[in-house]
Amino acid sequence: MKKKLSGLVIAQHAVLVVMCLIALFPIYWMVNSSFKNESEIFTSSLIPHSPIFSNYTYAFEQMPIVRMMFNSFGVASLLTLSQLATGMLAAYALVRWRFRGQGFIFALLSLTWLIPFQAVMIPNYVLVNQLGFNESMIGIVLPFAVSTFAILSLYQSFNSFPRVLIEAACIDGQSDFGILMRLILPNIKSTVASLGIILFINGWNEYLWPMLITKKMENAPLQIGLRMFVNSDTNMWGSLMAATAVSCLPILLIYLVLRRQIVDSFVRFGIK
């Protein structure tokens, strides 16, 4: 029995190792290609024969990578904070009070999650343009300030919180905002932190909407700058791989620092 069990464990770990190699190979290929010249970049060599650093130099010369990286960090941070704030307020209202039409509102929120952003992209663009928020971080963040995913995720956590404690806090004279900030949030801070990590990663990877709003390179997130290497007339695949590798560094550093929390967040909200 032990031999069969050990053999099964070895087979499971072997499958996991193969899957990890398959997942990591594109990242390795990206970094490997960033050190290749144009004549070698389409070869199947796993190690560049004559590594060059001119791809990174050219990428930094053609686009303000540092400025665009700060733009991406600012957009992702504002999106995370706004979605967490609106999500907590909406979820608390749905859990705390009982009112007519509550079920309809919850169903409507659930349905909006199924509507693709492309269906409302043009009205959002017209509205942001009329407000004069083009070429600004507010124009990128405003249509995504409310996240149905955040509301529904926090609703589950708020709904499982003991109502007896909330009623006791009301008797003690606590306001609703005080109950939310002093009673509920300290007890579900791990859930909020996990949700914040997911929202930050989603905000960092946002591409389509910032591409429509920003035209100037200095106002755009980092992902928009990568487009110039794809749309160019000349082949600059090496520089594209170099710029992409640099754009992945912040998320990689965040993962190395918060890897346990990131795994827990995906497991937690994946199960839900």
TAFEN-V474742 format. One record per backbone hydrogen bond with DSSP energy under -0.5 kcal/mol. NH is the residue of the N-H (numbers start at 0). CO is the residue of the C=O. E is the energy in kcal/mol with one decimal. If there is no record, write none. Layout:
# TAFEN-V474742
NH/CO/E
NH/CO/E
This chain:
# TAFEN-V474742
4/0/-2.6
5/1/-2.9
6/2/-2.5
7/3/-2.2
8/4/-2.3
9/5/-2.5
10/6/-2.2
11/7/-2.4
12/8/-2.5
13/9/-2.2
14/10/-2.2
15/11/-2.1
16/12/-2.4
17/13/-2.3
18/14/-2.4
19/15/-2.4
20/16/-2.3
21/17/-2.2
22/18/-2.1
23/19/-2.3
24/20/-1.7
25/21/-0.6
27/23/-2.2
28/24/-2.9
29/25/-2.0
30/26/-2.3
31/27/-2.9
32/28/-2.5
33/29/-1.5
34/30/-0.5
34/31/-1.1
35/32/-1.5
39/36/-1.0
40/36/-1.3
42/39/-1.7
51/34/-1.7
56/52/-1.8
57/53/-2.9
58/54/-2.0
59/55/-2.2
60/56/-1.6
61/57/-2.1
62/58/-1.5
64/62/-2.1
67/63/-2.6
68/64/-2.2
69/65/-2.0
70/66/-1.9
71/67/-2.4
72/68/-2.3
73/69/-2.6
74/70/-2.7
75/71/-2.6
76/72/-2.3
77/73/-2.6
78/74/-2.6
79/75/-2.1
80/76/-2.6
81/77/-2.6
82/78/-2.4
83/79/-2.2
84/80/-2.4
85/81/-2.6
86/82/-1.9
87/83/-2.5
88/84/-2.0
89/85/-2.4
90/86/-2.5
91/87/-2.3
92/88/-2.1
93/89/-2.1
94/90/-1.7
95/91/-3.2
96/92/-1.6
98/96/-0.5
101/98/-1.5
104/100/-2.2
105/101/-2.4
106/102/-2.4
107/103/-2.5
108/104/-2.4
109/105/-2.1
110/106/-2.1
111/107/-2.1
112/108/-1.0
113/110/-1.5
114/111/-0.8
115/113/-0.6
118/115/-1.4
119/116/-1.2
120/116/-0.5
123/119/-1.8
124/120/-2.3
125/121/-2.5
126/122/-2.3
127/123/-2.7
128/124/-2.3
129/125/-2.2
130/126/-2.0
131/127/-0.6
131/128/-0.7
132/127/-2.3
134/212/-1.3
135/132/-0.9
138/132/-0.6
139/135/-1.0
140/136/-2.1
141/137/-2.9
142/138/-0.5
143/140/-1.4
144/141/-1.5
147/145/-0.5
150/146/-2.1
151/147/-2.7
152/148/-2.1
153/149/-2.5
154/150/-2.2
155/151/-1.5
156/152/-1.2
157/153/-3.0
158/154/-2.7
159/155/-1.2
160/157/-1.1
164/161/-0.5
165/161/-1.0
166/162/-2.6
167/163/-2.2
168/164/-2.1
169/165/-2.0
170/166/-2.0
171/167/-1.7
172/169/-1.3
173/168/-2.4
178/174/-2.5
179/175/-2.2
180/176/-2.5
181/177/-2.8
182/177/-0.6
182/178/-1.4
183/178/-2.4
184/179/-2.3
186/183/-1.1
187/183/-0.9
187/184/-0.9
191/187/-2.2
192/188/-2.6
193/189/-2.3
194/190/-2.4
195/191/-2.5
196/192/-1.8
197/193/-1.7
198/194/-2.5
199/195/-2.3
200/196/-2.2
201/197/-2.3
202/198/-2.4
203/199/-2.5
204/200/-1.8
205/202/-0.8
210/206/-1.8
211/207/-1.2
211/208/-0.6
212/208/-1.9
213/209/-2.5
218/215/-1.0
219/215/-0.6
219/216/-0.9
221/67/-0.9
223/220/-0.7
224/220/-1.0
225/221/-1.0
226/223/-1.2
227/224/-1.0
228/225/-0.8
229/225/-0.8
230/226/-2.4
231/227/-0.5
235/233/-0.7
239/235/-2.3
240/236/-2.4
241/237/-1.9
242/238/-2.8
243/239/-2.4
244/240/-2.3
245/241/-2.0
246/242/-2.1
247/243/-1.3
248/244/-0.6
248/245/-0.9
249/245/-0.5
251/247/-2.2
252/248/-2.7
253/249/-2.5
254/250/-2.3
255/251/-2.3
256/252/-2.0
257/253/-2.7
261/257/-2.5
262/258/-2.3
263/259/-2.3
264/260/-2.3
265/261/-2.2
266/262/-2.3
267/263/-3.0
268/264/-2.5
269/265/-1.6
270/266/-1.9
271/267/-1.5
